[in-house]
Amino acid sequence: MSILTTVKEVLAASSQNTNRGGGTTESEGGYWCHDCSERVLDLDVEGSEPPTCSECGDEMEFERSAGSTGCAC
């Protein structure tokens, strides 16, 4: 087995699982402040009100995850 084959197998195995968090609750998206480029995962926000940006104090905007990768990027 060559090193190239080993690397390919490792990369293929690591990309098969879309559950990146390992937890039981999945993220629906994240809150963003586009002016400051700050992001807060929806699972880290308590309550139903959008959080305020820690940099500028403005209300953050919710954006949904694409869903296919498990990432709210």
MIVOVO-582977 format. One record per atom (N, C-alpha, C): residue in one letter; x, y, z; residue number from 0; atom name. Coordinates in steps of 0.001 Angstrom, whole numbers. Example, Ala and Ser with C-alpha at 12.3 -4.5 7.8 and 13.67 -1.06 7.14 Angstrom:
MIVOVO-582977
@r a x 13190 y -5690 z 7800 k 0 a N
@r a x 12300 y -4500 z 7800 k 0 a CA
@r a x 13200 y -3300 z 7800 k 0 a C
@r s x 12850 y -2250 z 7080 k 1 a N
@r s x 13670 y -1060 z 7140 k 1 a CA
@r s x 12900 y 30 z 7870 k 1 a C
END
This chain:
MIVOVO-582977
@r m x 851 y -1173 z 0 k 0 a N
@r m x 0 y 0 z 0 k 0 a CA
@r m x 898 y 1238 z 0 k 0 a C
@r s x 674 y 2101 z -946 k 1 a N
@r s x 1488 y 3312 z -1041 k 1 a CA
@r s x 952 y 4395 z -119 k 1 a C
@r i x 1750 y 5374 z 143 k 2 a N
@r i x 1334 y 6494 z 992 k 2 a CA
@r i x 190 y 7266 z 341 k 2 a C
@r l x 201 y 7368 z -987 k 3 a N
@r l x -866 y 8061 z -1701 k 3 a CA
@r l x -2196 y 7351 z -1512 k 3 a C
@r t x -2199 y 6037 z -1586 k 4 a N
@r t x -3420 y 5261 z -1374 k 4 a CA
@r t x -3925 y 5449 z 49 k 4 a C
@r t x -3029 y 5433 z 1012 k 5 a N
@r t x -3404 y 5623 z 2409 k 5 a CA
@r t x -4034 y 6994 z 2631 k 5 a C
@r v x -3437 y 8015 z 2076 k 6 a N
@r v x -3983 y 9375 z 2209 k 6 a CA
@r v x -5363 y 9465 z 1569 k 6 a C
@r k x -5552 y 8885 z 401 k 7 a N
@r k x -6856 y 8894 z -268 k 7 a CA
@r k x -7918 y 8220 z 593 k 7 a C
@r e x -7572 y 7077 z 1189 k 8 a N
@r e x -8534 y 6359 z 2027 k 8 a CA
@r e x -8911 y 7147 z 3272 k 8 a C
@r v x -7936 y 7800 z 3878 k 9 a N
@r v x -8210 y 8605 z 5069 k 9 a CA
@r v x -9116 y 9778 z 4725 k 9 a C
@r l x -8833 y 10454 z 3636 k 10 a N
@r l x -9666 y 11589 z 3226 k 10 a CA
@r l x -11071 y 11137 z 2858 k 10 a C
@r a x -11207 y 10027 z 2189 k 11 a N
@r a x -12529 y 9514 z 1821 k 11 a CA
@r a x -13324 y 9142 z 3063 k 11 a C
@r a x -12694 y 8515 z 4027 k 12 a N
@r a x -13379 y 8115 z 5252 k 12 a CA
@r a x -13803 y 9321 z 6076 k 12 a C
@r s x -12974 y 10361 z 6114 k 13 a N
@r s x -13305 y 11527 z 6932 k 13 a CA
@r s x -14405 y 12376 z 6325 k 13 a C
@r s x -14667 y 12246 z 5034 k 14 a N
@r s x -15696 y 13064 z 4392 k 14 a CA
@r s x -17028 y 12343 z 4268 k 14 a C
@r q x -17121 y 11096 z 4703 k 15 a N
@r q x -18367 y 10356 z 4564 k 15 a CA
@r q x -19386 y 10709 z 5625 k 15 a C
@r n x -18976 y 11112 z 6800 k 16 a N
@r n x -19883 y 11448 z 7876 k 16 a CA
@r n x -20143 y 12948 z 7860 k 16 a C
@r t x -21428 y 13334 z 7654 k 17 a N
@r t x -21756 y 14766 z 7620 k 17 a CA
@r t x -22082 y 15323 z 8993 k 17 a C
@r n x -22124 y 14500 z 10023 k 18 a N
@r n x -22378 y 14979 z 11375 k 18 a CA
@r n x -21073 y 15473 z 11970 k 18 a C
@r r x -20788 y 16741 z 11814 k 19 a N
@r r x -19513 y 17299 z 12239 k 19 a CA
@r r x -19458 y 17614 z 13727 k 19 a C
@r g x -20602 y 17796 z 14372 k 20 a N
@r g x -20599 y 18187 z 15768 k 20 a CA
@r g x -20523 y 17035 z 16741 k 20 a C
@r g x -20987 y 15870 z 16363 k 21 a N
@r g x -20966 y 14728 z 17248 k 21 a CA
@r g x -22053 y 14759 z 18307 k 21 a C
@r g x -22817 y 15823 z 18393 k 22 a N
@r g x -23889 y 15933 z 19371 k 22 a CA
@r g x -25191 y 15380 z 18832 k 22 a C
@r t x -26232 y 15401 z 19665 k 23 a N
@r t x -27516 y 14870 z 19238 k 23 a CA
@r t x -28372 y 15935 z 18573 k 23 a C
@r t x -28104 y 17206 z 18826 k 24 a N
@r t x -28875 y 18294 z 18238 k 24 a CA
@r t x -28120 y 18864 z 17052 k 24 a C
@r e x -28822 y 19027 z 15941 k 25 a N
@r e x -28173 y 19573 z 14751 k 25 a CA
@r e x -28484 y 21053 z 14604 k 25 a C
@r s x -27527 y 21783 z 14118 k 26 a N
@r s x -27676 y 23209 z 13896 k 26 a CA
@r s x -28587 y 23461 z 12702 k 26 a C
@r e x -29379 y 24511 z 12788 k 27 a N
@r e x -30226 y 24948 z 11684 k 27 a CA
@r e x -29577 y 26090 z 10915 k 27 a C
@r g x -28512 y 26661 z 11467 k 28 a N
@r g x -27833 y 27789 z 10830 k 28 a CA
@r g x -27062 y 28586 z 11853 k 28 a C
@r g x -26825 y 29833 z 11534 k 29 a N
@r g x -26070 y 30682 z 12439 k 29 a CA
@r g x -26502 y 32125 z 12332 k 29 a C
@r y x -26180 y 32899 z 13340 k 30 a N
@r y x -26447 y 34331 z 13350 k 30 a CA
@r y x -25177 y 35054 z 12930 k 30 a C
@r w x -25334 y 36023 z 12035 k 31 a N
@r w x -24187 y 36744 z 11472 k 31 a CA
@r w x -24330 y 38244 z 11653 k 31 a C
@r c x -23192 y 38880 z 11909 k 32 a N
@r c x -23088 y 40335 z 11787 k 32 a CA
@r c x -22178 y 40548 z 10583 k 32 a C
@r h x -22757 y 40962 z 9487 k 33 a N
@r h x -21999 y 41093 z 8246 k 33 a CA
@r h x -20989 y 42241 z 8303 k 33 a C
@r d x -21288 y 43270 z 9088 k 34 a N
@r d x -20358 y 44394 z 9198 k 34 a CA
@r d x -19080 y 43997 z 9927 k 34 a C
@r c x -19208 y 43160 z 10964 k 35 a N
@r c x -18049 y 42780 z 11786 k 35 a CA
@r c x -17526 y 41381 z 11470 k 35 a C
@r s x -18231 y 40644 z 10612 k 36 a N
@r s x -17888 y 39255 z 10274 k 36 a CA
@r s x -17889 y 38353 z 11503 k 36 a C
@r e x -18801 y 38625 z 12443 k 37 a N
@r e x -18964 y 37789 z 13635 k 37 a CA
@r e x -20043 y 36753 z 13359 k 37 a C
@r r x -19874 y 35528 z 13893 k 38 a N
@r r x -20843 y 34456 z 13704 k 38 a CA
@r r x -21099 y 33774 z 15029 k 38 a C
@r v x -22378 y 33451 z 15288 k 39 a N
@r v x -22767 y 32703 z 16474 k 39 a CA
@r v x -23657 y 31556 z 16009 k 39 a C
@r l x -23299 y 30340 z 16357 k 40 a N
@r l x -24090 y 29173 z 16005 k 40 a CA
@r l x -25432 y 29245 z 16708 k 40 a C
@r d x -26506 y 28854 z 16017 k 41 a N
@r d x -27842 y 28942 z 16606 k 41 a CA
@r d x -27979 y 28130 z 17891 k 41 a C
@r l x -27230 y 27059 z 18025 k 42 a N
@r l x -27297 y 26234 z 19230 k 42 a CA
@r l x -26705 y 26933 z 20441 k 42 a C
@r d x -25913 y 27981 z 20223 k 43 a N
@r d x -25284 y 28726 z 21310 k 43 a CA
@r d x -26117 y 29918 z 21773 k 43 a C
@r v x -27308 y 30101 z 21175 k 44 a N
@r v x -28173 y 31233 z 21507 k 44 a CA
@r v x -29345 y 30743 z 22344 k 44 a C
@r e x -29546 y 31370 z 23497 k 45 a N
@r e x -30686 y 31024 z 24346 k 45 a CA
@r e x -31861 y 31926 z 24007 k 45 a C
@r g x -33055 y 31347 z 23993 k 46 a N
@r g x -34258 y 32112 z 23702 k 46 a CA
@r g x -34503 y 32216 z 22212 k 46 a C
@r s x -35535 y 32947 z 21853 k 47 a N
@r s x -35927 y 33053 z 20446 k 47 a CA
@r s x -35525 y 34382 z 19805 k 47 a C
@r e x -35012 y 35300 z 20606 k 48 a N
@r e x -34601 y 36600 z 20077 k 48 a CA
@r e x -33203 y 36516 z 19463 k 48 a C
@r p x -32985 y 37192 z 18333 k 49 a N
@r p x -31637 y 37209 z 17740 k 49 a CA
@r p x -30646 y 37884 z 18675 k 49 a C
@r p x -29428 y 37361 z 18741 k 50 a N
@r p x -28422 y 37977 z 19615 k 50 a CA
@r p x -27908 y 39282 z 19023 k 50 a C
@r t x -27219 y 40040 z 19846 k 51 a N
@r t x -26566 y 41252 z 19366 k 51 a CA
@r t x -25079 y 40958 z 19187 k 51 a C
@r c x -24483 y 41640 z 18245 k 52 a N
@r c x -23062 y 41463 z 17942 k 52 a CA
@r c x -22230 y 41965 z 19119 k 52 a C
@r s x -21239 y 41181 z 19499 k 53 a N
@r s x -20381 y 41581 z 20619 k 53 a CA
@r s x -19448 y 42728 z 20237 k 53 a C
@r e x -19230 y 42942 z 18946 k 54 a N
@r e x -18337 y 44015 z 18484 k 54 a CA
@r e x -19060 y 45357 z 18385 k 54 a C
@r c x -20221 y 45371 z 17665 k 55 a N
@r c x -20882 y 46651 z 17391 k 55 a CA
@r c x -22214 y 46833 z 18117 k 55 a C
@r g x -22805 y 45735 z 18642 k 56 a N
@r g x -24060 y 45843 z 19373 k 56 a CA
@r g x -25299 y 45764 z 18508 k 56 a C
@r d x -25152 y 45648 z 17188 k 57 a N
@r d x -26303 y 45533 z 16297 k 57 a CA
@r d x -26891 y 44129 z 16376 k 57 a C
@r e x -28183 y 44029 z 16041 k 58 a N
@r e x -28843 y 42729 z 16007 k 58 a CA
@r e x -28266 y 41887 z 14876 k 58 a C
@r m x -28003 y 40610 z 15164 k 59 a N
@r m x -27420 y 39722 z 14160 k 59 a CA
@r m x -28525 y 39100 z 13304 k 59 a C
@r e x -28185 y 38712 z 12090 k 60 a N
@r e x -29141 y 38158 z 11133 k 60 a CA
@r e x -28981 y 36647 z 11054 k 60 a C
@r f x -30115 y 35924 z 11088 k 61 a N
@r f x -30081 y 34470 z 11021 k 61 a CA
@r f x -29984 y 34016 z 9572 k 61 a C
@r e x -29095 y 33067 z 9315 k 62 a N
@r e x -28969 y 32477 z 7985 k 62 a CA
@r e x -28948 y 30971 z 8140 k 62 a C
@r r x -29728 y 30297 z 7314 k 63 a N
@r r x -29841 y 28839 z 7391 k 63 a CA
@r r x -28676 y 28137 z 6746 k 63 a C
@r s x -28432 y 26944 z 7253 k 64 a N
@r s x -27400 y 26073 z 6704 k 64 a CA
@r s x -27875 y 25491 z 5385 k 64 a C
@r a x -26923 y 25181 z 4522 k 65 a N
@r a x -27259 y 24487 z 3275 k 65 a CA
@r a x -27757 y 23092 z 3577 k 65 a C
@r g x -27364 y 22522 z 4704 k 66 a N
@r g x -27874 y 21245 z 5150 k 66 a CA
@r g x -27122 y 20029 z 4641 k 66 a C
@r s x -26489 y 20125 z 3518 k 67 a N
@r s x -25850 y 18949 z 2953 k 67 a CA
@r s x -24524 y 18612 z 3610 k 67 a C
@r t x -23850 y 19601 z 4190 k 68 a N
@r t x -22542 y 19345 z 4774 k 68 a CA
@r t x -22551 y 19340 z 6282 k 68 a C
@r g x -23663 y 19733 z 6884 k 69 a N
@r g x -23687 y 19830 z 8330 k 69 a CA
@r g x -23040 y 21091 z 8857 k 69 a C
@r c x -22720 y 21987 z 7985 k 70 a N
@r c x -22026 y 23218 z 8345 k 70 a CA
@r c x -22879 y 24426 z 8002 k 70 a C
@r a x -22869 y 25408 z 8841 k 71 a N
@r a x -23629 y 26622 z 8597 k 71 a CA
@r a x -22785 y 27700 z 7964 k 71 a C
@r c x -21795 y 27308 z 7253 k 72 a N
@r c x -20854 y 28239 z 6622 k 72 a CA
@r c x -21508 y 28982 z 5482 k 72 a C
END
